[in-house]
Amino acid sequence: MQSRFLLYACLIAGWVAYAGPMPPPNQKPNAHTVTNTHFRQTGPGLFELGKVRLDRRQNQVSFPAVVNMQEGMVEYLVVANDGKLHESVLRTDVEPYHIHLGMLLLDAKGAQPGAILDNDALQVPGDAVRIEVSWNKDGKQRRVAAEDLIWDSAARRPLKKGDWVYNGSRLIDGTFIAQRDRSIVAIIRDVDALINYPRWAREPDENWTVNAKICPPSGTEVQVTITLPGNSGGKTRQEK
C-alpha cells in the first residue's frame, strides 16, 4: 500500500513539476523554479516534500511560516517569499507547488475543469478545508484557527469561522499560477491562490487587518496546518 502511494506521489510530482513555470533558456533558475520533487516517507503515514509534511492518518498538510506583519491591512493569510508580502499576515519559503502536491495526495479535487472562476459574484469552487496556525509562547504551544489572526473591521470581530476552499489555483499555458504568483491562502477572492476564504458578502479589500490581539509579533515562527475533512471533496460549510 505504501509503495503504491509513493509511486502515485512520484507520478503527481512529475506532472506538477512539468506544470511549474520554467525560466527562458538564457536565464538561470530562480526561486520560483521547482527543483525538488522527491517525496520521502518519514514514518507510518508520514511523508515530506521539501519542508511540506503530509500526514495521511490525520488528512493534513503542514508547513512552516513566519509572521510577516502584525498590523495593517491584509488581503492574504499566507504567501510564499517574493509574493505579495505587503499585504499578507504570514510568509513562507515553502514552494506553493509542494503544498499542492500534498493536497492532491490527500485526494483534494480543487476547482474542476470548466468551473466558473471569472464571476466575482460566485464563490470559488473547491474542497472544504480547515486551516490552523500554531506557535510556541513561553514554552507552550498555542494553536488557533486561521480566522483568528484576521480582523473584520466592519463586523468588529475576527473573521467568521468555518471552512476555507481549496481551489488549487490554475494551470495556464503550462504555468502553475500559484507557483508563479507565490499566492497560497487568500482572504480576498483570488482564483490563482491555492486556497480562498469563501464567506458571502465579503467587505471591500481594505476591511481586513491583522488581529494584533491574537497574532504573535513579526518574525515569530509558526506552523500552518491544512486539514481536508472526510477526504471527500465536500462543499464548504459555514458557521451559523
Secondary structure, DSSP 4 states (H G I P E B T S, - for coil): -HHHHHHHHHHHHHHHHHHS----TTS---TTS------EEEETTEEEETTEEEETTTTEEEEEEEE--SSSB-SEEEEETTS-GGGEEEEE-S-HHHHHHHHHHTT---SPTT---S-TTSPPP-EEEEEEEEEEETTEEEEEEGGGGEEETTTTEEPPPB-EEE----EETTEEHHHHHTEEEESS--TTSSEE---SSPPPGGGEEE-TTTSPPTT-EEEEEEE-GGGS-PPPPB--
